[in-house]
Amino acid sequence: MNANSTGPVEGSPADTAGATAASPARLALVGDRSPTVVSHTRVPVLLDALAARDGLVLDAYWIPTEDAAEPDAVRGFDAVWMLPGSPYRSEAGALAAIRTAREEGIPFLGTCGGFQHALLEYARHVCGLADAAHAENDPDAENPLIAPLACSLVGHEGTVALAPGSLAQALLGADRTVERYHCSYGPSDVRLLDVLRAHGLRFSGTDEAGQVRVAELPGHPFFLATLFQLELSGDGARPHPMVRALGRAAAARAAGRVGAP
């Protein structure tokens, strides 16, 4: 499958063993694909643009969250993009894909629901907060890490301030950016966020109210998550710098895989 048409996973991760220098990087699109989710319909447009404008040809495969729970679901891929569309059919599958990308150094991008679940995965598996919850999945959770926002961001566009020296700031080449949102849930408890921060996660972008909107993991080849939906930037003809950065990270990993003994 080429980068111009995304679809279900074909074959297995072991299929990458015979890759050649001409093989495109493999991108796992993790999420429950739906024609009603605008960001999902935008993905093929972005992949076409990456190939045409940047020479970044990505072989993209959709992996439903239920399938992502399998141990080797995203192993063998050169990048993982956790897409919007929550509540996911399988929270466990979403968290498993993120954990594999984080632990195995696979370039990772999480947007909207992907951001929320990246924080949830980190809280549970790095910080030891086993009861960290997402209120959309567990509305009765006593102290959810991800909770309903005081004001829904569905259809909202807002300014995000980027931390100096952060990956996000370097990719945008600016200290501020205006981005589009489409979510009703976000980080809720400052105390829990402080625990994540103390364990190495960096919160590198905040909105005008000071609420966390970007997270990244220093020391990882590429690990970035945004509460805004960068796939909706513009008309898709010029991919968001963070999407291009994911493509470059995937290509670099693929080149290393091909050149490995």
C-alpha positions in Angstrom: 0.0 0.0 0.0 1.4 3.4 -0.8 1.0 6.7 1.0 -1.8 7.9 -1.2 -4.3 5.4 0.1 -4.6 4.4 3.7 -6.4 1.3 4.8 -6.3 -1.7 7.2 -3.1 -3.3 8.2 -1.8 -5.9 5.7 0.7 -8.6 6.6 2.6 -8.5 9.8 5.4 -6.4 11.4 7.8 -9.1 10.3 7.2 -8.0 6.7 9.6 -5.1 7.2 12.6 -7.4 7.5 13.0 -7.5 3.8 12.9 -3.7 3.3 15.2 -2.1 0.8 16.7 1.3 0.6 13.9 2.2 -1.8 11.2 1.2 0.7 9.1 4.0 2.1 8.8 4.5 5.8 5.9 2.7 7.4 3.4 4.7 9.4 0.8 3.2 11.8 -2.4 5.3 11.9 -3.9 4.2 15.2 -7.6 5.0 15.6 -11.1 3.9 14.8 -11.4 5.1 11.2 -14.6 6.9 10.3 -15.8 9.0 7.4 -17.5 11.3 9.9 -14.3 12.3 11.6 -12.9 15.2 9.6 -9.3 14.6 10.7 -9.5 11.0 9.4 -10.6 12.2 6.0 -7.8 14.7 5.9 -5.0 12.1 6.4 -4.8 11.0 2.8 -4.6 14.6 1.7 -1.7 15.2 4.1 0.2 12.1 3.0 -0.2 13.2 -0.7 1.2 16.6 0.2 4.1 15.2 2.2 5.1 13.1 -0.8 4.6 15.9 -3.4 6.0 18.9 -1.4 8.6 17.2 0.9 9.5 14.0 -0.9 8.4 12.1 2.3 6.7 9.0 1.0 5.0 7.2 3.9 3.4 3.7 3.6 0.4 4.3 5.9 -1.7 1.6 7.5 -4.8 2.1 9.7 -4.9 0.0 12.9 -8.2 0.0 14.8 -7.7 0.4 18.5 -9.0 -3.1 19.1 -6.2 -4.5 17.0 -3.7 -2.2 18.6 -4.0 -4.2 21.8 -2.0 -7.0 20.2 1.6 -7.1 21.4 3.2 -6.6 18.0 0.6 -4.3 16.5 2.9 -1.3 15.9 6.3 -3.0 16.2 8.1 -2.8 12.8 6.6 0.5 12.0 8.7 3.6 11.6 6.2 6.0 13.2 2.9 5.9 15.1 0.2 8.6 14.8 -2.5 8.3 17.4 -5.4 10.1 15.8 -8.5 11.8 17.2 -11.9 10.1 17.4 -12.3 9.2 21.0 -13.9 7.5 22.8 -11.8 4.8 21.2 -13.4 1.4 21.0 -10.4 0.0 23.0 -8.7 2.2 25.6 -6.3 -0.7 26.2 -5.4 -0.8 22.6 -4.7 2.9 22.4 -2.5 2.8 25.5 -0.7 -0.3 24.2 0.3 1.4 20.9 1.5 4.5 22.7 3.5 2.5 25.3 5.2 0.5 22.5 6.2 3.7 20.7 7.4 5.3 23.9 9.4 2.4 25.2 10.9 1.3 21.8 11.8 4.8 20.5 9.4 4.7 17.6 8.5 8.3 16.5 5.1 9.2 17.9 2.6 11.9 17.3 -0.7 12.1 19.3 -3.4 14.6 18.4 -6.5 15.4 20.4 -7.6 12.0 21.8 -4.0 10.9 21.1 -2.7 13.7 23.4 -5.2 12.7 26.1 -4.2 9.0 26.0 -0.5 9.8 25.8 -0.8 11.5 29.1 -2.9 8.7 30.5 -0.4 6.0 29.4 2.5 8.0 30.9 0.7 8.4 34.2 -0.1 4.7 34.5 3.1 3.1 33.2 5.8 5.6 34.1 4.4 7.4 37.2 2.8 4.4 38.8 -0.7 6.1 38.9 -2.6 2.9 38.1 -5.9 4.6 38.8 -5.3 7.5 36.5 -8.5 7.8 34.4 -10.1 9.4 31.4 -13.6 10.7 32.3 -14.9 10.1 28.8 -14.2 6.3 29.4 -14.8 6.3 33.1 -17.3 9.0 34.0 -17.4 7.8 37.7 -13.6 8.2 38.2 -13.0 10.0 41.5 -9.9 12.0 40.3 -9.6 11.8 36.5 -6.4 12.9 34.8 -8.5 13.8 31.7 -11.8 15.4 32.5 -14.5 17.5 30.8 -13.2 21.0 30.0 -14.9 23.9 31.7 -15.5 25.3 28.2 -15.7 22.8 25.3 -13.1 23.5 22.6 -15.1 22.0 19.8 -14.8 24.3 16.8 -12.5 26.7 18.8 -9.4 28.3 17.5 -6.9 29.7 20.0 -3.4 30.8 20.6 -0.8 28.4 22.1 2.3 29.7 23.7 5.4 27.4 23.2 8.1 27.0 25.7 11.6 28.3 24.7 14.0 25.5 23.7 11.2 22.9 23.3 10.8 20.6 20.4 7.4 22.2 19.6 9.0 25.7 19.5 11.8 24.5 17.3 9.4 22.9 14.8 7.2 26.0 14.6 10.0 28.4 14.6 7.9 30.7 16.8 7.0 31.3 20.4 3.2 31.3 19.7 0.9 29.6 17.2 -2.8 29.7 16.5 -4.4 26.2 16.3 -7.8 24.5 15.8 -9.4 22.4 18.5 -12.2 19.9 18.4 -12.4 18.4 21.9 -14.4 18.5 25.1 -11.8 16.8 27.4 -8.4 17.7 28.6 -5.9 17.6 31.6 -7.8 18.4 34.8 -5.7 18.1 37.9 -2.6 20.2 38.2 -1.3 18.0 41.0 -1.3 15.0 38.7 0.3 16.9 35.9 3.1 17.8 38.4 3.7 14.1 38.9 4.0 13.5 35.2 6.4 16.5 34.9 8.5 15.2 37.8 8.9 11.9 35.9 10.2 13.5 32.8 7.3 14.5 30.6 7.6 18.1 29.4 4.6 20.3 28.9 5.7 22.7 26.2 2.6 24.5 25.1 -0.2 26.3 27.0 -3.3 28.2 25.9 -4.2 31.7 26.9 -5.6 30.5 30.2 -2.4 28.7 31.0 -3.8 25.2 30.4 -1.5 22.5 29.0 -2.0 21.9 25.3 1.3 20.3 24.2 3.5 17.6 25.7 6.8 16.1 24.6 9.3 13.6 25.9 12.9 14.8 26.0 15.4 12.0 25.1 13.0 10.2 22.8 13.7 10.3 19.1 10.4 12.0 18.5 7.5 12.0 21.0 5.0 14.9 20.7 1.3 15.2 21.6 -1.1 18.1 21.1 -4.6 18.7 22.3 -5.2 20.7 19.1 -5.8 19.0 15.8 -2.9 20.0 13.6 -4.2 17.8 10.8 -6.9 20.4 10.3 -4.4 23.2 9.7 -5.2 25.1 6.5 -6.6 23.0 3.6 -4.1 20.2 3.9 -2.0 21.3 0.9 0.8 22.5 3.3 1.1 19.9 6.1 1.5 21.3 9.6 5.3 21.5 10.6 4.6 18.9 13.2 3.2 16.5 10.6 6.3 17.1 8.4 8.5 16.5 11.4 6.8 13.1 12.1 7.4 12.2 8.4 11.1 13.1 8.7 11.5 11.1 11.9 9.8 8.1 10.2 12.1 8.4 7.2 15.2 8.6 9.4 14.1 5.5 11.4 13.4 3.6 8.1 16.8 4.5 6.8 18.4 3.2 10.0 16.4 0.0 9.8 17.5 -0.6 6.2 21.1 0.1 6.9 21.2 -2.0 10.1 23.3 -5.3 9.8 
